[in-house]
Amino acid sequence: MPRVLDDFRRTQLAIAALFCFLGFQYATWASRIPALKARLDLNAGEVGLLLMATGVGAVASFPLIAYLMRRLGARLLALVSGLCLVGILFALSAAPNYPVALLVLCADGVAVGCLNVAMNAQGAALEAAHGRTAMTQLHATFSAGSFLAALVSSGMNALTSDLVPHFAVASVVLVLLLGGARLRLLPDDPKDQQPAADQGERKGGRRPRWLTKPTLVMVWLGVAMVFGEVVEGAMNDWSALYLKDIADASSQVAPLGIAVVSGTMVVARLFGDSWRSRWGDARVVRVGSAVAGTGLALALLAGGVVPALIGFACVGLGVAAVAPCLYVAAAAEGPDALSLVASMGTTGLLAGPALIGFVAGLSDLAWGMGIVAASAVIVSLCTTRLRWTPTKEPSPLAADPA
């Protein structure tokens, strides 16, 4: 038994490094959107289009992810997409103009989509192999990565406005995380990489599995995931600009919006598996989404830096367990559902914030953030259409997330 727990812990740490990697990479460039906006001389609408490029990449990655998962497997796909994301940071810091930046962030959307599906597939496989809950704790490390990136961004912004040294430091952290994950990731089943369906494709007798017709459950899961990730993505992308442009925060305080959201998410996700066991996934998702939407709406009505930070904390606390619970529910429906829901989640995470930019361009960012509050309420409504399976007892690691 101790040896089994050691294997569980080590593999959990390796997969957690991937989650931390993605959170760190994403928040690194998202927290410097004000600097990108100033360097490329963009307005709010152009910033929205820039963020839309990542969503376009995520949408385009739907069939590509299914193909790569079957050809490379989750383990290799995670490592390859991680290396691509490191290179994308360097490309973004060197982008000479707006069109190039659009192309770079489109590529970022594709790579994020690949890593998101691969690492969640690893997390679902870990739970299945050991019979213990782990997904909420794994998602906590995504928030921890975002939190760390926000702090690094705040510090680097105090030293220099240049993106190159900041992204160089971030790349070193990312390479270390990827190296730490490489040795302990779960191996892929060779049969999953070359399924019989592929033979049918070559013979023309069966359609590709990524074209499998989604069930109604998959649709509701996907819609809930889209709006849930719109909330999380918008807070990463727009909280700094909201604090600076609407709440009149200083350049040093503005990045702390991401830190507040990510910090509360880390704390909530460390206890998320216990909450799921006590109250069930359905109640955790519905109540949490309502807290996020209501708290943010009240903060927007109040205005100011302190109410904004309190509202951001409500968002972090409320949506912390939403994505992990939806991923677990999708995994219970099978690998096709997991791939589809994860891909739709990536689209919401990356394309949703662009909508906020367009709304801000038509009115102001306060109205754009109102869309975020409404999205949280939509998540709660969507999940009333789902039948939730009973949650497993939390693993002993829930009190010691390693």
DODRENKE-269133 format. One line per field, with one value per residue (C-alpha): x, y, z; residue number from 0; residue in one letter. Coordinates in pm, 1 decimal. Example, Ala and Ser with C-alpha at 12.3 -4.5 7.8 and 13.67 -1.06 7.14 Angstrom:
residues 2
east <- c(1230.0,1367.0);
north <- c(-450.0,-106.0);
up <- c(780.0,714.0);
nr <- c(0,1);
rest <- c(a,s);
//
This chain:
residues 402
east <- c(0.0,270.9,434.2,100.2,57.2,411.6,339.2,16.6,191.9,477.1,248.4,16.6,311.4,416.5,67.8,35.7,351.3,168.7,-128.5,106.7,291.8,-24.3,-141.9,198.9,237.9,-112.6,-102.5,249.4,141.1,-214.9,-84.5,124.4,-166.1,-140.2,224.3,130.6,-152.4,85.1,371.3,147.5,-71.7,-400.8,-749.7,-990.0,-1146.8,-807.3,-711.7,-1034.8,-946.5,-598.6,-754.7,-1002.5,-706.8,-635.5,-996.8,-973.5,-670.5,-858.4,-1158.3,-931.0,-763.9,-1079.9,-1003.1,-627.6,-640.0,-835.7,-583.2,-276.9,-416.3,-446.1,-111.3,104.5,-88.5,-155.0,197.1,390.5,131.8,160.9,539.6,541.0,268.2,449.9,767.3,561.8,415.2,763.6,857.2,536.1,635.4,958.2,769.2,514.4,781.9,950.1,632.9,706.6,347.5,-16.9,-67.6,229.2,97.0,-237.6,-65.8,139.8,-165.8,-356.6,-76.2,-95.7,-462.8,-380.9,-100.5,-309.6,-592.3,-356.4,-199.0,-535.2,-683.0,-362.8,-312.4,-679.1,-665.6,-365.6,-557.1,-862.8,-637.6,-473.1,-809.8,-918.2,-591.8,-583.6,-951.6,-885.7,-1000.6,-728.6,-869.0,-955.8,-608.9,-455.7,-657.2,-536.2,-186.9,-314.1,-432.6,-105.8,81.0,-133.6,-81.0,296.2,301.7,105.7,354.6,650.0,480.3,424.1,788.5,926.4,696.7,844.9,1194.3,1131.1,847.5,1035.6,867.6,1184.5,1356.0,1024.5,936.1,1293.2,1266.2,922.9,1059.8,1322.1,1046.2,839.7,1126.6,1194.3,828.2,820.1,1139.9,998.6,681.2,851.2,975.3,661.1,371.4,147.9,230.1,-31.4,-202.2,-73.2,-418.9,-559.5,-310.9,-405.6,-774.5,-965.7,-1167.4,-862.4,-847.7,-1209.6,-1121.1,-854.8,-1098.6,-1367.2,-1608.5,-1622.4,-1603.1,-1331.2,-1406.1,-1372.5,-1683.2,-1883.7,-2224.4,-2229.0,-2495.5,-2725.7,-2522.6,-2204.6,-2371.5,-2481.3,-2140.5,-1973.4,-2193.2,-2140.8,-1765.9,-1756.4,-1922.1,-1729.0,-1402.1,-1523.0,-1539.2,-1194.5,-1032.3,-1185.2,-1057.1,-705.8,-722.7,-917.0,-875.2,-550.8,-700.4,-1020.0,-823.7,-603.7,-855.1,-1182.8,-1077.6,-772.4,-526.5,-150.2,66.3,199.0,-148.3,-319.3,-157.7,-270.9,-622.8,-502.9,-321.3,-642.9,-847.7,-575.7,-496.7,-855.2,-883.3,-576.3,-719.0,-1064.3,-929.4,-711.2,-1034.6,-1246.6,-1240.1,-1369.4,-1648.3,-1740.7,-1759.2,-1969.1,-2216.1,-2184.3,-2058.0,-2397.1,-2435.7,-2071.9,-2099.4,-2438.0,-2379.5,-2023.9,-2132.6,-2402.6,-2150.3,-1914.9,-2179.5,-2343.8,-2016.7,-1873.1,-2196.7,-2209.7,-1842.3,-1903.3,-2196.8,-1993.0,-1685.2,-1334.1,-1023.0,-1120.2,-1471.0,-1317.2,-1063.9,-1339.5,-1552.0,-1255.5,-1208.0,-1573.1,-1511.4,-1202.1,-1381.3,-1701.5,-1564.7,-1272.4,-1441.1,-1649.4,-1399.7,-1267.8,-1623.0,-1714.7,-1399.8,-1478.9,-1835.6,-1707.4,-1453.0,-1738.1,-1903.5,-1592.2,-1280.3,-1473.0,-1674.8,-1360.2,-1188.8,-1491.8,-1562.0,-1194.7,-1172.1,-1488.0,-1349.4,-1032.5,-1245.0,-1433.2,-1111.4,-949.4,-1232.9,-1465.9,-1240.9,-1241.7,-1616.8,-1547.5,-1311.9,-1574.5,-1834.3,-1578.0,-1508.2,-1878.0,-1932.0,-1669.8,-1495.1,-1740.6,-2014.1,-1774.0,-1712.0,-2090.1,-2088.0,-1853.5,-2099.4,-2382.9,-2171.5,-2131.7,-2509.9,-2547.3,-2315.7,-2544.5,-2848.8,-2682.2,-2577.9,-2939.5,-2982.6,-2720.2,-2746.4,-2447.3,-2296.1,-2213.2,-1870.5,-1600.3,-1457.3,-1159.7,-818.5,-587.8,-395.6,-681.4,-536.4,-184.2,-192.8,181.4);
north <- c(0.0,259.5,180.9,232.0,567.0,665.4,582.4,779.7,1079.2,1082.1,1051.5,1315.3,1552.0,1491.8,1561.0,1857.7,2003.0,2009.3,2192.7,2439.6,2480.7,2575.0,2817.6,2984.0,3016.2,3151.9,3406.7,3517.6,3672.4,3755.2,3965.6,4169.3,4255.7,4622.9,4622.6,4452.0,4701.7,4993.6,4850.0,4765.9,5077.2,4885.0,4991.5,4775.2,4623.6,4526.3,4367.8,4169.2,4053.8,3960.2,3738.8,3605.7,3466.9,3224.7,3108.1,3056.7,2837.4,2640.9,2585.3,2474.2,2225.3,2013.0,1751.9,1791.8,1696.1,1377.6,1282.6,1359.5,1184.7,866.0,899.0,1033.1,951.8,1189.1,1167.4,1260.9,1515.2,1692.3,1719.9,1833.7,2094.9,2219.0,2283.5,2469.0,2694.4,2788.2,2891.4,3090.7,3316.2,3410.2,3468.0,3693.1,3904.0,3955.6,4015.1,4326.7,4418.9,4339.7,4080.2,3874.3,3887.4,3757.4,3458.7,3384.5,3379.8,3165.6,2909.7,2949.8,2849.0,2528.3,2434.2,2516.5,2299.5,2005.4,2035.0,2087.8,1765.1,1565.8,1666.1,1612.6,1270.4,1193.8,1313.7,1101.3,799.7,856.6,853.1,540.3,356.0,423.2,468.3,800.4,1154.6,1387.8,1616.4,1909.9,1912.0,1894.7,2196.4,2372.9,2366.2,2540.9,2823.8,2807.9,2851.6,3154.1,3298.0,3256.5,3406.7,3711.4,3772.1,3732.2,3968.9,4230.2,4209.9,4217.4,4507.0,4705.2,4641.7,4687.2,4729.0,4516.3,4181.8,3997.8,3960.7,3879.6,3606.4,3471.3,3422.4,3264.2,3024.8,2894.1,2815.4,2644.2,2424.0,2314.2,2221.1,2026.1,1842.3,1749.7,1610.1,1404.7,1108.0,1020.9,1071.8,770.3,560.0,537.0,216.3,136.2,11.3,359.0,514.6,291.2,210.8,-16.9,282.9,413.1,95.5,151.9,504.7,377.5,124.6,386.4,180.9,393.6,761.0,909.0,887.3,1263.3,1288.6,1077.8,1237.6,1403.6,1296.7,1541.4,1496.8,1586.2,1898.5,2023.8,1942.6,2127.7,2437.4,2450.8,2413.0,2691.1,2945.8,2828.7,2879.8,3215.2,3327.6,3195.0,3317.1,3663.7,3714.8,3628.8,3843.4,4148.8,4185.3,4381.3,4624.0,4660.4,4754.8,4997.3,5159.7,5143.1,5122.3,5352.4,5110.6,5163.4,4959.9,4757.5,4682.3,4597.7,4251.0,4155.2,4103.4,3777.9,3694.9,3732.1,3514.0,3249.4,3255.1,3194.4,2920.7,2745.5,2745.2,2631.9,2357.8,2215.5,2144.6,2077.0,1696.7,1706.3,1942.1,1710.2,1414.9,1600.6,1788.6,1624.9,1766.3,1907.9,2131.3,2240.8,2353.7,2523.0,2709.1,2800.8,2948.2,3152.7,3290.0,3388.3,3564.3,3747.2,3852.9,3994.0,4174.7,4347.9,4446.2,4603.6,4801.2,4924.9,5025.1,5089.4,4879.5,4710.6,4600.6,4473.5,4260.5,4123.7,4041.7,3874.9,3664.3,3552.7,3444.3,3246.7,3076.1,3007.7,2865.4,2676.0,2335.5,2390.4,2275.0,1977.1,1850.4,1889.0,1708.1,1418.3,1403.2,1407.0,1132.7,916.1,948.3,817.4,946.9,1109.1,1315.3,1414.8,1526.7,1725.4,1891.9,1976.6,2127.6,2332.9,2445.4,2563.9,2757.7,2928.7,3001.6,3162.5,3293.8,3413.9,3698.0,3831.4,3885.9,4090.5,4305.1,4371.4,4465.0,4692.7,4854.1,4928.8,5058.2,5011.6,4730.7,4742.6,4618.2,4361.1,4223.6,4211.0,3945.0,3744.3,3759.0,3647.5,3358.1,3223.6,3217.9,3033.4,2759.6,2703.2,2679.7,2438.1,2196.0,2152.7,1949.6,1692.1,1372.6,1361.6,1033.0,989.9,1126.6,891.7,933.2,1171.8,1009.0,1034.0,1287.0,1533.8,1645.5,1625.1,1731.3,1678.6);
up <- c(0.0,78.6,-255.3,-434.8,-261.7,-358.7,-723.1,-704.0,-550.0,-800.0,-1098.3,-951.9,-916.0,-1276.2,-1411.5,-1174.4,-1331.3,-1666.7,-1514.6,-1346.1,-1678.4,-1866.9,-1598.3,-1583.2,-1961.0,-2009.0,-1727.6,-1825.3,-2153.5,-2038.4,-1749.3,-1995.5,-2224.1,-2117.5,-2234.9,-2563.2,-2609.3,-2561.9,-2772.8,-3069.8,-3017.5,-2998.4,-2898.5,-2694.4,-3005.6,-3147.4,-2815.9,-2837.5,-3188.5,-3067.7,-2801.4,-3057.7,-3251.9,-2970.1,-2983.6,-3359.5,-3300.9,-3036.2,-3265.5,-3549.4,-3316.0,-3268.2,-3536.6,-3493.9,-3125.6,-3196.3,-3464.8,-3251.2,-2943.8,-3146.8,-3321.2,-3036.7,-2718.9,-2430.1,-2285.4,-2597.6,-2709.2,-2373.2,-2402.0,-2766.3,-2717.0,-2405.2,-2603.5,-2862.5,-2593.5,-2472.5,-2825.6,-2860.8,-2570.0,-2747.3,-3073.9,-2901.9,-2732.9,-3071.7,-3276.9,-3483.4,-3563.8,-3504.5,-3786.0,-3663.4,-3307.8,-3437.8,-3601.0,-3290.7,-3064.3,-3314.0,-3283.2,-2905.4,-2916.9,-3104.5,-2864.4,-2556.0,-2689.4,-2739.3,-2393.2,-2222.4,-2360.3,-2304.9,-1942.0,-1850.3,-2016.4,-1794.8,-1488.5,-1571.1,-1629.3,-1290.0,-1112.0,-1301.2,-1234.7,-860.4,-773.9,-600.7,-673.8,-794.6,-1065.0,-838.7,-687.9,-1034.3,-1142.7,-828.9,-973.1,-1287.5,-1064.4,-871.6,-1198.3,-1287.2,-939.5,-963.5,-1311.9,-1191.7,-911.0,-1147.8,-1391.4,-1122.8,-1017.5,-1371.6,-1462.4,-1174.3,-1317.2,-1689.5,-1937.1,-2192.3,-2260.2,-2368.2,-2027.6,-1860.7,-2110.3,-2096.9,-1720.2,-1766.9,-2028.6,-1785.2,-1533.6,-1802.9,-1921.1,-1562.9,-1514.1,-1839.7,-1750.1,-1410.5,-1567.0,-1837.3,-1631.9,-1435.5,-1678.8,-1734.9,-2043.1,-2314.3,-2412.8,-2765.9,-2862.4,-2795.8,-3034.3,-3329.0,-3282.5,-3512.9,-3627.5,-3808.2,-4016.4,-4107.9,-4217.5,-4454.4,-4600.5,-4631.4,-4419.2,-4102.4,-4034.3,-3810.2,-3438.4,-3399.5,-3615.8,-3367.7,-3313.2,-2968.7,-2722.0,-2543.7,-2225.3,-2413.5,-2550.6,-2207.1,-2061.9,-2346.7,-2317.1,-1940.7,-1990.9,-2251.5,-2024.2,-1719.3,-1901.2,-2036.3,-1673.0,-1585.9,-1907.2,-1890.3,-1537.1,-1653.6,-1965.4,-1851.4,-1474.6,-1509.8,-1763.0,-1557.6,-1247.5,-1441.3,-1678.1,-1481.6,-1115.0,-1160.5,-999.2,-1036.1,-1274.7,-980.2,-839.6,-1170.5,-1217.7,-868.2,-1003.1,-1157.3,-833.3,-629.7,-865.6,-893.9,-521.8,-415.0,-676.8,-539.1,-185.8,-298.4,-522.8,-248.0,-56.4,-365.2,-347.2,11.2,-95.0,-380.8,-141.9,113.7,-106.6,-448.1,-776.0,-877.5,-571.6,-575.6,-938.6,-911.7,-586.1,-681.9,-1015.1,-843.2,-590.9,-872.9,-1079.6,-788.4,-626.3,-948.4,-1038.4,-699.2,-729.5,-1070.7,-935.0,-636.5,-839.6,-708.0,-649.1,-320.0,-432.0,-756.3,-571.9,-344.2,-648.6,-816.4,-502.2,-524.8,-883.8,-788.7,-501.4,-694.8,-1019.9,-865.1,-879.4,-1193.2,-1455.5,-1253.5,-1191.4,-1558.6,-1669.6,-1435.2,-1567.2,-1926.0,-1853.3,-1720.4,-2063.2,-2240.7,-2418.2,-2702.2,-2455.4,-2267.0,-2586.3,-2705.2,-2370.1,-2314.9,-2662.4,-2608.0,-2274.5,-2444.0,-2691.7,-2409.1,-2223.2,-2525.4,-2744.4,-2467.9,-2352.2,-2708.2,-2675.4,-2365.3,-2572.5,-2838.7,-2575.9,-2411.6,-2747.6,-2796.4,-2442.1,-2171.0,-1984.8,-1693.5,-1929.1,-2067.3,-1720.0,-1676.2,-1949.8,-1726.9,-1437.0,-1666.7,-1796.0,-1442.3,-1401.9,-1734.6,-1605.3,-1309.9,-1538.1,-1781.8,-1509.8,-1396.9,-1718.7,-1618.2,-1419.1,-1189.2,-1078.1,-706.7,-617.9,-486.5,-144.0,-156.8,-157.7,144.4,-62.9,-36.7,294.1,158.6,-205.0,-240.5);
nr <- c(0,1,2,3,4,5,6,7,8,9,10,11,12,13,14,15,16,17,18,19,20,21,22,23,24,25,26,27,28,29,30,31,32,33,34,35,36,37,38,39,40,41,42,43,44,45,46,47,48,49,50,51,52,53,54,55,56,57,58,59,60,61,62,63,64,65,66,67,68,69,70,71,72,73,74,75,76,77,78,79,80,81,82,83,84,85,86,87,88,89,90,91,92,93,94,95,96,97,98,99,100,101,102,103,104,105,106,107,108,109,110,111,112,113,114,115,116,117,118,119,120,121,122,123,124,125,126,127,128,129,130,131,132,133,134,135,136,137,138,139,140,141,142,143,144,145,146,147,148,149,150,151,152,153,154,155,156,157,158,159,160,161,162,163,164,165,166,167,168,169,170,171,172,173,174,175,176,177,178,179,180,181,182,183,184,185,186,187,188,189,190,191,192,193,194,195,196,197,198,199,200,201,202,203,204,205,206,207,208,209,210,211,212,213,214,215,216,217,218,219,220,221,222,223,224,225,226,227,228,229,230,231,232,233,234,235,236,237,238,239,240,241,242,243,244,245,246,247,248,249,250,251,252,253,254,255,256,257,258,259,260,261,262,263,264,265,266,267,268,269,270,271,272,273,274,275,276,277,278,279,280,281,282,283,284,285,286,287,288,289,290,291,292,293,294,295,296,297,298,299,300,301,302,303,304,305,306,307,308,309,310,311,312,313,314,315,316,317,318,319,320,321,322,323,324,325,326,327,328,329,330,331,332,333,334,335,336,337,338,339,340,341,342,343,344,345,346,347,348,349,350,351,352,353,354,355,356,357,358,359,360,361,362,363,364,365,366,367,368,369,370,371,372,373,374,375,376,377,378,379,380,381,382,383,384,385,386,387,388,389,390,391,392,393,394,395,396,397,398,399,400,401);
rest <- c(m,p,r,v,l,d,d,f,r,r,t,q,l,a,i,a,a,l,f,c,f,l,g,f,q,y,a,t,w,a,s,r,i,p,a,l,k,a,r,l,d,l,n,a,g,e,v,g,l,l,l,m,a,t,g,v,g,a,v,a,s,f,p,l,i,a,y,l,m,r,r,l,g,a,r,l,l,a,l,v,s,g,l,c,l,v,g,i,l,f,a,l,s,a,a,p,n,y,p,v,a,l,l,v,l,c,a,d,g,v,a,v,g,c,l,n,v,a,m,n,a,q,g,a,a,l,e,a,a,h,g,r,t,a,m,t,q,l,h,a,t,f,s,a,g,s,f,l,a,a,l,v,s,s,g,m,n,a,l,t,s,d,l,v,p,h,f,a,v,a,s,v,v,l,v,l,l,l,g,g,a,r,l,r,l,l,p,d,d,p,k,d,q,q,p,a,a,d,q,g,e,r,k,g,g,r,r,p,r,w,l,t,k,p,t,l,v,m,v,w,l,g,v,a,m,v,f,g,e,v,v,e,g,a,m,n,d,w,s,a,l,y,l,k,d,i,a,d,a,s,s,q,v,a,p,l,g,i,a,v,v,s,g,t,m,v,v,a,r,l,f,g,d,s,w,r,s,r,w,g,d,a,r,v,v,r,v,g,s,a,v,a,g,t,g,l,a,l,a,l,l,a,g,g,v,v,p,a,l,i,g,f,a,c,v,g,l,g,v,a,a,v,a,p,c,l,y,v,a,a,a,a,e,g,p,d,a,l,s,l,v,a,s,m,g,t,t,g,l,l,a,g,p,a,l,i,g,f,v,a,g,l,s,d,l,a,w,g,m,g,i,v,a,a,s,a,v,i,v,s,l,c,t,t,r,l,r,w,t,p,t,k,e,p,s,p,l,a,a,d,p,a);
//
